[in-house]
Amino acid sequence: MLKRIAILGLCLTMLFGVGGVMAPQVSATTTSEYVARYKANMANYKKHEVPIVKAFWDNYRGTLGQKLIKRAIWYMENGYMVYGHSNYAKDGKIDCSNFVSLIYKDFGFDITTRARNYNQVGRKVSGVYSRKQSGSSNKYELVGVDKLWVGDIFLFWNKDSSGNRYISHTALYMGKINGKPCIIHTVSGRPTAIGITNSFTWWYGEHFQEARRIFPVKKYKARDPIIPAKYQLPPQKPVVYP
């Protein structure tokens, strides 16, 4: 407990520059843009993400998979991440594969940060795929949801200029929440770079490639969340350490 309190104090000190400790830097050139985006998208976040997170907590049992999602939610609420192909620890920017990798690395699992290599991570979960909804030519649905575990990794494909498929996006499976399979990942139209998707009707169904699993494991060691050395989006409220 004392360690937690000390870490919380250090975190707040770092954020607000109290006691002579240098606070993380903030990018001056894009700060106003990121803050405006944060505020503009907050209403939709409260309407969409907040009820899903609440339902997740209502069914929280402390499994390893749920702990991974708990950490992902923490970053969504306290990480103030913005999208970018960079290093979150250095400058507060994150992309999809770096986000998934960061969450797993927080629990001692060293996995790739390159999306195209995620088909080599863990093993494929058989029986999980997407298909067109019955009677529809353009709507999709996810099949085999009952075979998924919380914390599984979702892969999505796209095509390059030559028409060849490649893995373009990754996400973390949160479980079936309020009757719908949910993923947490980098997504646009949210206050920060992180949000939740609970529909596979359109792009996420059409472009779903596979789910992959790292579990089960017997031992793991969690580390504290990362506080970036530099923020693009400065914290809009005090960061609450887990």
C-alpha distance (Angstrom), angle and dihedral (degrees) to the residues before:
residue distance angle dihedral
M1 . . .
L2 3.80 . .
K3 3.79 89.2 .
R4 3.80 90.6 52.3
I5 3.80 91.4 49.7
A6 3.79 91.5 47.9
I7 3.79 91.8 49.0
L8 3.80 91.0 48.5
G9 3.78 90.4 50.9
L10 3.78 91.5 48.8
C11 3.78 90.9 48.3
L12 3.79 93.2 52.5
T13 3.77 90.4 44.1
M14 3.80 90.4 53.6
L15 3.77 91.7 48.1
F16 3.77 98.6 48.2
G17 3.79 102.3 28.2
V18 3.80 95.7 -121.5
G19 3.77 120.7 163.3
G20 3.77 96.9 19.0
V21 3.83 96.0 -64.8
M22 3.79 112.8 135.2
A23 3.81 113.3 -113.8
P24 3.81 121.0 -134.7
Q25 3.79 111.6 -85.8
V26 3.78 123.0 -108.3
S27 3.80 124.2 -143.8
A28 3.80 104.7 -115.1
T29 3.81 98.3 -163.9
T30 3.80 97.4 62.0
T31 3.80 103.0 22.4
S32 3.81 95.9 102.4
E33 3.80 91.5 48.0
Y34 3.80 93.1 51.1
V35 3.79 93.1 44.9
A36 3.81 91.2 49.8
R37 3.81 90.4 50.1
Y38 3.81 90.8 47.7
K39 3.80 92.0 53.6
A40 3.80 95.3 41.5
N41 3.82 93.0 54.8
M42 3.81 98.3 41.3
A43 3.81 95.8 91.7
N44 3.82 92.9 55.7
Y45 3.81 89.9 44.1
K46 3.79 91.2 55.3
K47 3.80 90.3 47.4
H48 3.81 97.2 46.4
E49 3.82 112.8 20.6
V50 3.80 101.5 32.9
P51 3.85 96.5 61.3
I52 3.81 90.7 47.0
V53 3.80 91.7 50.9
K54 3.80 90.6 48.5
A55 3.80 91.1 52.1
F56 3.81 89.2 48.7
W57 3.82 90.7 55.1
D58 3.81 91.1 47.1
N59 3.81 88.6 61.7
Y60 3.80 98.2 36.1
R61 3.81 113.4 136.2
G62 3.80 101.4 164.9
T63 3.80 100.0 -109.7
L64 3.80 116.7 157.2
G65 3.79 91.2 -107.3
Q66 3.80 90.8 52.0
K67 3.80 90.5 47.8
L68 3.80 88.8 55.9
I69 3.79 90.4 52.0
K70 3.80 90.3 44.9
R71 3.79 88.1 57.9
A72 3.82 91.6 46.1
I73 3.81 89.4 53.0
W74 3.79 89.2 49.1
Y75 3.79 90.6 56.7
M76 3.80 90.4 46.2
E77 3.81 90.5 53.9
N78 3.81 101.6 31.9
G79 3.81 108.5 17.2
Y80 3.81 97.9 76.3
M81 3.77 89.2 -152.0
V82 3.79 122.8 179.5
Y83 3.78 124.5 -162.2
G84 3.79 118.5 -95.4
H85 3.79 142.1 123.3
S86 3.77 94.4 -107.4
N87 3.80 143.5 88.8
Y88 3.80 116.3 -66.4
A89 3.79 93.3 -156.6
K90 3.80 90.0 58.5
D91 3.78 105.0 38.1
G92 3.80 111.9 1.5
K93 3.81 94.6 -106.2
I94 3.81 123.2 129.7
D95 3.80 139.1 175.8
C96 3.79 129.6 -163.1
S97 3.80 100.3 -89.4
N98 3.79 93.1 39.9
F99 3.81 89.0 53.4
V100 3.80 94.0 52.4
S101 3.80 90.5 44.2
L102 3.81 91.7 48.9
I103 3.79 92.8 53.3
Y104 3.79 92.8 49.9
K105 3.80 92.8 43.8
D106 3.80 89.2 53.8
F107 3.81 84.6 65.6
G108 3.79 97.1 43.7
F109 3.82 100.3 -94.3
D110 3.79 113.4 129.3
I111 3.81 107.7 -152.4
T112 3.78 132.4 159.4
T113 3.80 124.1 -81.2
R114 3.82 91.9 -153.1
A115 3.81 112.9 95.8
R116 3.81 94.2 -153.2
N117 3.82 89.9 61.1
Y118 3.80 96.9 52.4
N119 3.79 91.7 98.8
Q120 3.81 84.7 73.3
V121 3.82 94.1 54.1
G122 3.79 115.4 103.6
R123 3.79 114.5 -42.6
K124 3.77 135.2 -53.1
V125 3.80 117.4 -97.0
S126 3.80 104.7 -129.0
G127 3.78 121.9 -137.0
V128 3.81 96.4 29.3
Y129 3.79 115.6 115.5
S130 3.79 142.9 124.8
R131 3.78 128.0 -110.5
K132 3.77 138.6 174.4
Q133 3.76 114.7 -84.4
S134 3.77 114.5 -106.2
G135 3.78 110.5 -85.1
S136 3.81 94.4 9.1
S137 3.78 129.1 108.2
N138 3.81 96.9 -163.5
K139 3.81 110.2 20.6
Y140 3.80 121.7 92.8
E141 3.78 140.0 -162.5
L142 3.79 134.5 -162.9
V143 3.81 115.6 -115.0
G144 3.81 126.2 -158.7
V145 3.80 97.7 29.1
D146 3.81 89.8 149.8
K147 3.83 88.9 64.7
L148 3.81 93.3 59.1
W149 3.80 127.5 98.6
V150 3.77 125.5 -151.0
G151 3.80 106.4 -98.1
D152 3.81 96.3 33.7
I153 3.79 115.0 140.4
F154 3.81 120.1 -118.2
L155 3.80 120.5 -150.2
F156 3.80 125.4 -158.8
W157 3.80 127.7 -167.3
N158 3.76 136.4 -141.2
K159 3.81 134.2 174.4
D160 3.78 129.5 -109.2
S161 3.81 125.0 -139.6
S162 3.81 89.8 -82.1
G163 3.79 93.1 53.9
N164 3.80 94.7 -107.1
R165 3.79 118.6 141.0
Y166 3.79 121.2 -120.9
I167 3.80 135.3 169.1
S168 3.78 105.1 -92.9
H169 3.80 103.5 165.5
T170 3.81 140.4 29.2
A171 3.80 133.0 -168.1
L172 3.80 142.7 172.6
Y173 3.79 121.2 -112.0
M174 3.81 111.9 -126.4
G175 3.79 97.2 -173.2
K176 3.77 132.9 -107.4
I177 3.80 105.0 -46.1
N178 3.79 124.1 -177.5
G179 3.80 87.3 -8.2
K180 3.81 95.9 -53.5
P181 3.83 132.6 97.1
C182 3.81 108.1 -115.3
I183 3.78 134.4 -161.6
I184 3.81 130.4 -168.0
H185 3.79 116.5 -148.6
T186 3.78 146.4 118.8
V187 3.77 108.8 -50.9
S188 3.80 136.3 158.4
G189 3.79 125.8 -114.3
R190 3.81 95.5 46.4
P191 3.82 130.5 111.9
T192 3.81 89.5 -108.3
A193 3.81 131.0 14.1
I194 3.81 92.1 -85.1
G195 3.79 127.7 79.8
I196 3.78 144.8 141.8
T197 3.81 129.1 -101.0
N198 3.81 121.9 -162.7
S199 3.79 101.8 169.4
F200 3.79 128.1 81.4
T201 3.79 94.6 174.8
W202 3.77 96.8 107.4
W203 3.81 133.6 12.3
Y204 3.80 96.5 -5.8
G205 3.77 90.8 52.7
E206 3.78 97.3 42.0
H207 3.81 92.9 46.6
F208 3.80 99.3 38.9
Q209 3.80 108.5 126.5
E210 3.80 107.2 173.9
A211 3.79 147.2 -49.3
R212 3.80 121.7 -111.5
R213 3.79 131.0 -160.8
I214 3.79 132.9 -152.7
F215 3.83 95.9 179.8
P216 2.94 147.9 127.3
V217 3.78 103.4 66.1
K218 3.78 130.3 158.6
K219 3.78 100.1 -152.9
Y220 3.76 135.2 31.6
K221 3.78 136.2 157.6
A222 3.79 121.8 -146.3
R223 3.78 123.8 -147.7
D224 3.78 129.4 -160.2
P225 3.82 117.9 -88.5
I226 3.79 119.1 -89.3
I227 3.79 120.0 -101.3
P228 3.82 107.0 -159.1
A229 3.78 120.6 -124.6
K230 3.80 88.7 -133.9
Y231 3.79 131.5 26.9
Q232 3.78 125.2 -150.2
L233 3.81 88.4 -173.8
P234 3.81 110.0 37.3
P235 3.82 114.9 -139.3
Q236 3.78 109.0 -86.6
K237 3.80 92.5 -156.4
P238 3.81 134.6 13.5
V239 3.80 112.6 -63.2
V240 3.81 109.6 -118.5
Y241 3.79 110.9 -147.7
P242 3.83 116.5 -142.4
